[in-house]
Structures are given as C-alpha cells and as structure tokens.
Amino acid sequence: MSRIIKLIDEIEEFFENCKSAPFSSTKVVVAKEELFEMLTELRLKTPDEIVKAQKLLEQKENILVEANAKAAVIIDEANQKTKELVSEHEIMQKAYEQAQAIIQQAQYESNEMRIGAVRYVEDMLNNLESLIGEVVTETQSKNEVYINSANRQMQIIRENRNELISQLSEVSVENNDLNEVE
C-alpha cells in the first residue's frame, strides 16, 4: 500500500474517532493541530510519487541517449574501417561486407536497447497508473460509504421529525377537544 493511501486511511480513521458536536449527528469536533499535521504530511509525501514518475521518464531518456551514442560510435567505427579498406579491390569488397555487417549489428543492438528501454519505462508507467487507479477506486469507494451513511442519517432525522409533527398534531387536537368540553 502506498504511503499516500495509508495517510488517507489515517485521516479517515481520525475523523471516525472524533467526538460528535453537541446537538448534532453530522458534525464532529476536530483537533485542529493534529489534522493539520496529517494534511501537511500528505502534502509532503504526494510529490514523492510524482518525482518517482519523473525519474522514470529521465531514466528512459538517458537510456535512449546512451543507446543512440553507442550506435553512433559503432557506425563511426564501421565507416572508418570502410575508408581504410577501400584501397584495394579485393579488400574493398570484403570491407564493404564487414562494414554492412557491423552497421546491421549496430542498428540491431541499438533497436534492441531502445525496445528494452521503452518496455522498462512502459512497465514503470503501468505500475504507476495501476497505483493511482487503486487510490482513485479506494477513495471513491470510501466516499460512497460515507455518502450512504449520511443519507441514512438524514432519512432517520426526517422520520423523527415527521413523528414529532404527528404527535404535535395529536396534542393540538386534544387541546381543542378539552377547550370545547369546558
């Protein structure tokens, strides 16, 4: 579980353990300093996840730059060898074949390194996407639970109010009946 999700869970637990405000079933009394400490910690830890994603992207760029640099060196070496071997006809043909093989090998290795780098970054981004998806899903789920609970409480309040109004009407009718008897 990521540190961000853990902090969100702690904040929710903190609210659940807060005392209800007097004469209210929907409001709580909150220790302001403790809540601010939790929120500050959450604020400080959130950028860590973003920094990790940025480092992954930088690693991808570095790997691609390195692969391109190695490919350029290998191609330069192949071109240099080709120039040296061009002096004689038989050697020239052999040099051309070797140069082509080196260039193909360099291109193959460069492409393999690129593919490996892209797959690595893709895996990291998939993991990050999955983690963020879990955070969103968990947060939505907990919010739904809270909303459903609040709706149930509101329904109970309505029912209690309607019952009181009904009792008030009955008392009013009884008072009218007593006034008529007198």
Backbone as CSV, one residue per row, in Angstrom:
resi,resn,N_x,N_y,N_z,CA_x,CA_y,CA_z,C_x,C_y,C_z
1,MET,0.859,-1.176,0.000,0.000,0.000,0.000,0.902,1.234,0.000
2,SER,0.589,2.191,-0.851,1.448,3.374,-0.934,1.281,4.243,0.303
3,ARG,2.268,5.085,0.509,2.252,5.960,1.682,1.068,6.936,1.620
4,ILE,0.684,7.356,0.413,-0.424,8.303,0.272,-1.728,7.653,0.726
5,ILE,-1.978,6.428,0.277,-3.218,5.724,0.660,-3.237,5.520,2.168
6,LYS,-2.090,5.170,2.739,-2.005,4.955,4.184,-2.369,6.241,4.934
7,LEU,-1.878,7.387,4.452,-2.197,8.664,5.100,-3.689,8.990,4.979
8,ILE,-4.264,8.712,3.824,-5.701,8.956,3.634,-6.492,8.095,4.617
9,ASP,-6.082,6.830,4.758,-6.747,5.940,5.724,-6.635,6.489,7.141
10,GLU,-5.461,7.011,7.499,-5.274,7.573,8.842,-6.177,8.790,9.065
11,ILE,-6.326,9.614,8.047,-7.189,10.799,8.172,-8.642,10.366,8.338
12,GLU,-9.072,9.375,7.565,-10.440,8.875,7.709,-10.658,8.286,9.098
13,GLU,-9.698,7.516,9.579,-9.799,6.936,10.919,-9.853,8.044,11.970
14,PHE,-9.065,9.093,11.761,-9.056,10.241,12.669,-10.469,10.843,12.769
15,PHE,-11.124,11.041,11.610,-12.478,11.611,11.617,-13.470,10.672,12.300
16,GLU,-13.318,9.375,12.072,-14.227,8.409,12.684,-14.105,8.402,14.212
17,ASN,-12.921,8.706,14.713,-12.687,8.699,16.156,-12.972,10.049,16.822
18,CYS,-13.325,11.055,16.045,-13.631,12.374,16.618,-14.993,12.328,17.323
19,LYS,-15.129,13.136,18.370,-16.396,13.201,19.105,-17.419,13.996,18.295
20,SER,-18.684,13.626,18.452,-19.750,14.365,17.792,-19.911,15.725,18.462
21,ALA,-20.284,16.715,17.651,-20.537,18.052,18.185,-21.854,18.003,18.969
22,PRO,-21.972,18.802,20.009,-23.212,18.811,20.791,-24.430,19.109,19.903
23,PHE,-25.490,18.388,20.111,-26.775,18.569,19.421,-26.661,18.343,17.913
24,SER,-25.696,17.544,17.454,-25.552,17.291,16.018,-25.099,15.851,15.803
25,SER,-25.710,15.211,14.826,-25.274,13.853,14.494,-24.425,13.845,13.229
26,THR,-24.263,15.012,12.606,-23.486,15.072,11.364,-22.199,15.854,11.500
27,LYS,-21.992,16.537,12.606,-20.780,17.332,12.786,-19.945,16.725,13.898
28,VAL,-18.601,16.917,13.771,-17.690,16.401,14.780,-16.764,17.502,15.253
29,VAL,-16.211,17.321,16.434,-15.221,18.242,16.982,-13.855,17.692,16.586
30,VAL,-13.031,18.522,15.923,-11.761,18.082,15.362,-10.602,18.748,16.085
31,ALA,-9.564,17.958,16.387,-8.329,18.516,16.939,-7.587,19.151,15.765
32,LYS,-7.681,20.443,15.671,-7.191,21.184,14.516,-5.705,20.928,14.246
33,GLU,-4.875,20.979,15.274,-3.431,20.814,15.095,-3.098,19.417,14.568
34,GLU,-3.747,18.406,15.105,-3.485,17.030,14.663,-3.898,16.837,13.198
35,LEU,-5.037,17.424,12.810,-5.495,17.322,11.423,-4.524,18.034,10.490
36,PHE,-4.060,19.222,10.876,-3.110,19.955,10.042,-1.797,19.191,9.894
37,GLU,-1.368,18.498,10.931,-0.143,17.697,10.847,-0.314,16.575,9.814
38,MET,-1.474,15.923,9.824,-1.726,14.841,8.866,-1.771,15.378,7.442
39,LEU,-2.436,16.515,7.263,-2.541,17.088,5.925,-1.180,17.553,5.422
40,THR,-0.364,18.108,6.300,0.984,18.537,5.915,1.808,17.329,5.493
41,GLU,1.719,16.250,6.231,2.447,15.028,5.878,1.980,14.492,4.522
42,LEU,0.672,14.549,4.274,0.134,14.101,2.992,0.677,14.977,1.862
43,ARG,0.698,16.278,2.088,1.221,17.210,1.098,2.691,16.932,0.798
44,LEU,3.459,16.602,1.828,4.887,16.347,1.649,5.142,15.031,0.921
45,LYS,4.302,14.044,1.125,4.530,12.726,0.530,3.990,12.629,-0.887
46,THR,2.989,13.409,-1.233,2.410,13.345,-2.570,3.449,13.636,-3.652
47,PRO,4.263,14.674,-3.508,5.252,14.928,-4.565,6.251,13.792,-4.749
48,ASP,6.505,12.965,-3.725,7.437,11.845,-3.870,6.993,10.921,-5.004
49,GLU,5.690,10.647,-5.091,5.184,9.764,-6.133,5.402,10.403,-7.510
50,ILE,5.188,11.702,-7.577,5.375,12.416,-8.844,6.856,12.431,-9.213
51,VAL,7.734,12.655,-8.251,9.178,12.674,-8.507,9.631,11.312,-9.029
52,LYS,9.077,10.231,-8.453,9.442,8.895,-8.918,9.072,8.724,-10.395
53,ALA,7.900,9.191,-10.774,7.478,9.077,-12.175,8.398,9.893,-13.077
54,GLN,8.783,11.093,-12.630,9.687,11.923,-13.429,11.052,11.255,-13.566
55,LYS,11.545,10.632,-12.508,12.840,9.939,-12.582,12.775,8.797,-13.589
56,LEU,11.638,8.094,-13.612,11.491,7.014,-14.587,11.571,7.558,-16.011
57,LEU,10.928,8.684,-16.251,10.973,9.280,-17.582,12.395,9.728,-17.922
58,GLU,13.113,10.292,-16.951,14.503,10.694,-17.187,15.374,9.478,-17.474
59,GLN,15.139,8.379,-16.751,15.902,7.155,-17.000,15.675,6.676,-18.429
60,LYS,14.454,6.749,-18.900,14.135,6.343,-20.269,14.930,7.190,-21.242
61,GLU,14.914,8.503,-21.042,15.641,9.412,-21.928,17.136,9.102,-21.895
62,ASN,17.685,8.887,-20.713,19.119,8.584,-20.594,19.477,7.290,-21.317
63,ILE,18.633,6.289,-21.174,18.889,5.005,-21.836,18.847,5.176,-23.354
64,LEU,17.872,5.950,-23.846,17.774,6.179,-25.290,18.972,6.975,-25.797
65,VAL,19.391,7.998,-25.051,20.554,8.796,-25.450,21.798,7.915,-25.475
66,GLU,21.959,7.088,-24.459,23.102,6.170,-24.387,23.092,5.202,-25.565
67,ALA,21.935,4.661,-25.877,21.824,3.713,-26.991,22.175,4.397,-28.305
68,ASN,21.679,5.611,-28.497,21.994,6.353,-29.720,23.478,6.688,-29.796
69,ALA,24.081,7.056,-28.668,25.510,7.380,-28.655,26.341,6.143,-28.998
70,LYS,25.997,4.996,-28.403,26.725,3.766,-28.713,26.568,3.401,-30.190
71,ALA,25.358,3.565,-30.697,25.115,3.254,-32.110,25.944,4.182,-33.003
72,ALA,26.012,5.464,-32.658,26.789,6.421,-33.450,28.272,6.059,-33.431
73,VAL,28.790,5.659,-32.260,30.197,5.262,-32.153,30.461,4.034,-33.022
74,ILE,29.579,3.057,-32.936,29.754,1.825,-33.718,29.678,2.135,-35.215
75,ILE,28.745,2.979,-35.618,28.615,3.354,-37.030,29.851,4.127,-37.483
76,ASP,30.325,5.048,-36.636,31.548,5.798,-36.976,32.729,4.852,-37.148
77,GLU,32.834,3.878,-36.239,33.925,2.900,-36.354,33.800,2.099,-37.649
78,ALA,32.584,1.719,-37.987,32.361,0.961,-39.219,32.730,1.799,-40.440
79,ASN,32.329,3.064,-40.419,32.668,3.947,-41.549,34.179,4.140,-41.664
80,GLN,34.862,4.288,-40.525,36.321,4.448,-40.517,36.994,3.211,-41.091
81,LYS,36.542,2.038,-40.666,37.110,0.794,-41.181,36.874,0.665,-42.688
82,THR,35.699,1.092,-43.118,35.375,1.029,-44.546,36.334,1.897,-45.348
83,LYS,36.606,3.104,-44.879,37.523,4.005,-45.575,38.935,3.425,-45.657
84,GLU,39.381,2.778,-44.598,40.728,2.189,-44.560,40.861,1.006,-45.526
85,LEU,39.804,0.262,-45.709,39.863,-0.950,-46.532,39.550,-0.720,-48.013
86,VAL,39.197,0.483,-48.384,38.775,0.761,-49.756,39.963,0.744,-50.742
87,SER,41.176,0.796,-50.287,42.346,0.958,-51.168,42.501,-0.157,-52.211
88,GLU,42.221,-1.354,-51.946,42.379,-2.453,-52.911,41.025,-3.081,-53.209
89,HIS,40.894,-3.603,-54.441,39.616,-4.132,-54.918,39.121,-5.312,-54.081
90,GLU,39.944,-6.319,-53.862,39.516,-7.489,-53.105,39.226,-7.104,-51.652
91,ILE,40.100,-6.299,-51.117,39.918,-5.859,-49.727,38.688,-4.971,-49.631
92,MET,38.479,-4.186,-50.690,37.326,-3.278,-50.692,36.002,-4.058,-50.599
93,GLN,35.905,-5.129,-51.367,34.666,-5.924,-51.320,34.448,-6.516,-49.926
94,LYS,35.533,-7.064,-49.363,35.452,-7.656,-48.030,35.113,-6.589,-46.986
95,ALA,35.738,-5.438,-47.111,35.489,-4.344,-46.166,34.039,-3.888,-46.238
96,TYR,33.529,-3.807,-47.456,32.140,-3.398,-47.630,31.198,-4.372,-46.917
97,GLU,31.431,-5.658,-47.064,30.595,-6.669,-46.429,30.704,-6.588,-44.899
98,GLN,31.942,-6.407,-44.427,32.129,-6.296,-42.983,31.461,-5.031,-42.432
99,ALA,31.618,-3.951,-43.175,31.003,-2.689,-42.734,29.487,-2.825,-42.667
100,GLN,28.926,-3.460,-43.671,27.479,-3.668,-43.669,27.041,-4.529,-42.485
101,ALA,27.824,-5.564,-42.211,27.506,-6.443,-41.078,27.602,-5.668,-39.762
102,ILE,28.639,-4.837,-39.641,28.798,-4.044,-38.416,27.653,-3.035,-38.282
103,ILE,27.312,-2.397,-39.379,26.207,-1.416,-39.345,24.897,-2.112,-38.977
104,GLN,24.642,-3.264,-39.589,23.420,-4.002,-39.262,23.421,-4.438,-37.798
105,GLN,24.587,-4.918,-37.334,24.691,-5.325,-35.933,24.462,-4.130,-35.020
106,ALA,25.059,-2.994,-35.366,24.893,-1.775,-34.561,23.435,-1.336,-34.542
107,GLN,22.798,-1.374,-35.708,21.383,-0.998,-35.764,20.527,-1.973,-34.952
108,TYR,20.849,-3.260,-35.070,20.116,-4.265,-34.316,20.271,-4.027,-32.812
109,GLU,21.516,-3.842,-32.351,21.754,-3.608,-30.930,21.091,-2.311,-30.457
110,SER,21.188,-1.284,-31.288,20.551,-0.006,-30.940,19.039,-0.182,-30.801
111,ASN,18.446,-0.878,-31.750,16.992,-1.118,-31.692,16.612,-1.959,-30.482
112,GLU,17.421,-2.980,-30.178,17.142,-3.820,-29.013,17.213,-3.001,-27.722
113,MET,18.219,-2.130,-27.641,18.340,-1.286,-26.449,17.150,-0.331,-26.339
114,ARG,16.736,0.230,-27.457,15.568,1.119,-27.448,14.317,0.372,-27.005
115,ILE,14.126,-0.811,-27.578,12.948,-1.616,-27.228,12.971,-1.943,-25.744
116,GLY,14.143,-2.357,-25.231,14.261,-2.667,-23.796,13.965,-1.450,-22.939
117,ALA,14.479,-0.296,-23.332,14.255,0.929,-22.559,12.779,1.309,-22.567
118,VAL,12.158,1.227,-23.719,10.733,1.583,-23.822,9.885,0.616,-23.004
119,ARG,10.200,-0.672,-23.056,9.442,-1.655,-22.265,9.607,-1.400,-20.771
120,TYR,10.818,-1.082,-20.356,11.071,-0.800,-18.944,10.242,0.400,-18.482
121,VAL,10.287,1.473,-19.251,9.529,2.674,-18.882,8.033,2.386,-18.944
122,GLU,7.606,1.612,-19.941,6.187,1.261,-20.046,5.728,0.479,-18.816
123,ASP,6.544,-0.483,-18.357,6.220,-1.253,-17.147,6.097,-0.323,-15.940
124,MET,7.042,0.589,-15.804,7.011,1.512,-14.674,5.764,2.405,-14.732
125,LEU,5.447,2.894,-15.925,4.262,3.742,-16.071,2.983,2.941,-15.827
126,ASN,2.959,1.682,-16.269,1.800,0.822,-15.989,1.624,0.634,-14.487
127,ASN,2.742,0.407,-13.788,2.673,0.250,-12.332,2.165,1.524,-11.675
128,LEU,2.661,2.669,-12.127,2.226,3.944,-11.566,0.747,4.183,-11.857
129,GLU,0.325,3.878,-13.095,-1.080,4.034,-13.458,-1.965,3.136,-12.591
130,SER,-1.516,1.911,-12.373,-2.263,0.967,-11.538,-2.378,1.488,-10.106
131,LEU,-1.275,1.999,-9.579,-1.266,2.537,-8.213,-2.239,3.706,-8.089
132,ILE,-2.189,4.624,-9.038,-3.081,5.782,-8.999,-4.529,5.331,-9.168
133,GLY,-4.751,4.323,-10.035,-6.096,3.776,-10.207,-6.635,3.190,-8.913
134,GLU,-5.780,2.496,-8.169,-6.191,1.930,-6.883,-6.557,3.036,-5.900
135,VAL,-5.765,4.103,-5.892,-6.041,5.232,-4.986,-7.404,5.828,-5.326
136,VAL,-7.655,6.045,-6.620,-8.928,6.631,-7.049,-10.088,5.709,-6.683
137,THR,-9.951,4.422,-6.987,-11.025,3.466,-6.695,-11.310,3.391,-5.203
138,GLU,-10.252,3.310,-4.421,-10.426,3.206,-2.964,-11.071,4.467,-2.406
139,THR,-10.634,5.609,-2.906,-11.195,6.884,-2.437,-12.673,6.986,-2.818
140,GLN,-13.007,6.602,-4.056,-14.407,6.637,-4.476,-15.251,5.708,-3.611
141,SER,-14.748,4.523,-3.349,-15.478,3.549,-2.542,-15.751,4.087,-1.143
142,LYS,-14.733,4.667,-0.538,-14.906,5.192,0.822,-15.853,6.385,0.833
143,ASN,-15.805,7.199,-0.214,-16.730,8.328,-0.296,-18.171,7.843,-0.440
144,GLU,-18.385,6.765,-1.200,-19.725,6.222,-1.353,-20.263,5.719,-0.014
145,VAL,-19.412,5.062,0.750,-19.818,4.571,2.073,-20.222,5.755,2.949
146,TYR,-19.432,6.802,2.940,-19.724,7.985,3.753,-21.038,8.633,3.317
147,ILE,-21.252,8.781,2.008,-22.484,9.396,1.492,-23.691,8.547,1.855
148,ASN,-23.584,7.214,1.698,-24.699,6.334,2.051,-25.033,6.453,3.538
149,SER,-24.024,6.523,4.377,-24.239,6.676,5.813,-24.933,8.004,6.114
150,ALA,-24.471,9.052,5.468,-25.068,10.372,5.678,-26.526,10.376,5.217
151,ASN,-26.818,9.733,4.096,-28.198,9.654,3.604,-29.090,8.884,4.576
152,ARG,-28.554,7.798,5.162,-29.342,7.044,6.145,-29.650,7.916,7.361
153,GLN,-28.664,8.654,7.832,-28.866,9.537,8.981,-29.915,10.611,8.659
154,MET,-29.846,11.151,7.459,-30.804,12.175,7.052,-32.222,11.584,7.013
155,GLN,-32.359,10.346,6.550,-33.664,9.690,6.492,-34.220,9.492,7.905
156,ILE,-33.366,9.072,8.834,-33.791,8.884,10.233,-34.267,10.203,10.817
157,ILE,-33.546,11.266,10.525,-33.931,12.602,11.027,-35.296,12.994,10.469
158,ARG,-35.523,12.766,9.188,-36.825,13.086,8.571,-37.954,12.301,9.248
159,GLU,-37.694,11.000,9.453,-38.719,10.172,10.081,-39.020,10.656,11.506
160,ASN,-37.979,10.998,12.260,-38.170,11.511,13.619,-38.940,12.830,13.603
161,ARG,-38.612,13.702,12.683,-39.294,14.996,12.575,-40.771,14.787,12.226
162,ASN,-41.039,13.886,11.278,-42.427,13.614,10.896,-43.214,13.033,12.077
163,GLU,-42.559,12.185,12.860,-43.211,11.608,14.029,-43.535,12.698,15.057
164,LEU,-42.590,13.620,15.261,-42.838,14.726,16.195,-43.983,15.619,15.719
165,ILE,-44.009,15.890,14.432,-45.093,16.714,13.871,-46.434,16.015,14.076
166,SER,-46.429,14.689,13.870,-47.651,13.910,14.063,-48.113,13.981,15.526
167,GLN,-47.154,13.830,16.453,-47.503,13.898,17.878,-47.994,15.295,18.247
168,LEU,-47.382,16.300,17.681,-47.777,17.682,17.937,-49.214,17.918,17.457
169,SER,-49.550,17.357,16.321,-50.910,17.491,15.789,-51.920,16.815,16.720
170,GLU,-51.557,15.633,17.248,-52.454,14.922,18.147,-52.683,15.719,19.432
171,VAL,-51.601,16.308,19.971,-51.733,17.104,21.199,-52.597,18.321,20.925
172,SER,-52.438,18.927,19.775,-53.215,20.104,19.418,-54.698,19.760,19.318
173,VAL,-55.004,18.592,18.727,-56.401,18.144,18.607,-56.971,17.889,19.998
174,GLU,-56.201,17.261,20.891,-56.668,17.001,22.255,-56.936,18.307,22.999
175,ASN,-56.078,19.302,22.823,-56.277,20.607,23.475,-57.557,21.264,22.965
176,ASN,-57.843,21.168,21.686,-59.072,21.741,21.129,-60.291,21.019,21.708
177,ASP,-60.191,19.685,21.845,-61.296,18.919,22.404,-61.543,19.319,23.854
178,LEU,-60.460,19.551,24.627,-60.609,19.952,26.030,-61.228,21.360,26.128
179,ASN,-60.840,22.229,25.255,-61.402,23.588,25.248,-62.890,23.570,24.928
180,GLU,-63.318,22.692,24.075,-64.725,22.602,23.724,-65.548,22.016,24.877
181,VAL,-64.962,21.116,25.633,-65.661,20.484,26.751,-65.895,21.527,27.836
182,GLU,-65.006,22.419,28.084,-65.115,23.394,29.137,-66.137,24.377,28.743
